[in-house]
Amino acid sequence: MSDVDAYVHDVTELGPDDGGGFLVTFPDLPGVIGIGETIEQAIVDGRQALFAGLDAFKAVDREPPAAGASRAAARPA
């Protein structure tokens, strides 16, 4: 399995219209998110989702996206 710690995450504070709290996303794995009332809770939830997402790739015998691939593609040449 891939090194989970190699996948970076982004934290976004959710406004009152979105229910408040925090959202964690992983740019290399769209759709893998975590939510929580605190940043720490959101990161823990996000890491659980990341483990599940990486396990899903393994279950269908596919390589997950490389850690850092989305950020490398976003850099200007």
Legacy VTK file of the C-alpha trace (Angstrom):
# vtk DataFile Version 3.0
C-alpha trace
ASCII
DATASET POLYDATA
POINTS 77 float
0.000 0.000 0.000
1.060 3.585 -0.528
2.604 5.636 2.233
-0.427 7.359 3.754
1.692 10.133 5.255
2.877 11.117 1.765
-0.613 12.346 0.844
-1.071 16.009 1.716
-4.383 17.372 2.874
-6.085 20.741 2.740
-8.216 22.080 5.598
-11.139 24.410 4.945
-13.235 26.079 7.606
-16.919 25.673 6.867
-19.200 28.650 7.342
-22.463 28.597 9.284
-24.443 28.060 6.060
-22.479 24.827 5.551
-22.984 23.612 9.109
-19.735 24.936 10.561
-16.704 22.880 11.487
-13.887 21.881 9.183
-13.452 19.954 5.944
-10.319 18.018 5.001
-9.681 17.097 1.374
-6.885 15.238 -0.367
-6.007 16.815 -3.735
-4.535 13.566 -5.062
-7.708 11.600 -4.256
-10.795 13.634 -5.186
-13.835 12.575 -3.203
-11.847 11.497 -0.152
-12.888 13.907 2.590
-13.067 14.237 6.337
-15.246 16.462 8.458
-15.196 17.455 12.104
-16.094 20.115 14.610
-12.372 20.809 15.119
-9.429 20.691 12.762
-8.056 17.688 14.631
-11.347 15.767 14.335
-11.545 16.567 10.626
-7.978 15.328 10.058
-8.655 12.068 11.921
-11.854 11.545 9.911
-9.995 12.387 6.709
-7.213 9.919 7.442
-9.802 7.184 8.011
-11.358 8.051 4.648
-7.898 8.061 3.048
-7.157 4.561 4.389
-10.510 3.368 3.033
-9.882 4.985 -0.349
-6.441 3.438 -0.683
-7.845 0.053 0.380
-10.507 0.385 -2.327
-7.803 0.817 -4.978
-6.001 -2.244 -3.602
-9.234 -4.276 -3.578
-9.652 -3.797 -7.336
-5.930 -4.299 -8.000
-5.312 -0.699 -9.131
-2.527 1.672 -8.211
-3.755 4.790 -6.421
-2.749 8.199 -7.748
0.802 9.069 -6.774
1.128 11.274 -3.708
1.846 14.821 -4.811
0.783 14.234 -8.416
-1.956 16.876 -8.355
0.366 19.557 -6.986
3.098 18.696 -9.488
0.599 19.003 -12.350
-0.567 22.390 -11.039
2.940 23.921 -11.047
3.764 26.116 -14.026
6.490 24.788 -16.265
LINES 1 78
77 0 1 2 3 4 5 6 7 8 9 10 11 12 13 14 15 16 17 18 19 20 21 22 23 24 25 26 27 28 29 30 31 32 33 34 35 36 37 38 39 40 41 42 43 44 45 46 47 48 49 50 51 52 53 54 55 56 57 58 59 60 61 62 63 64 65 66 67 68 69 70 71 72 73 74 75 76
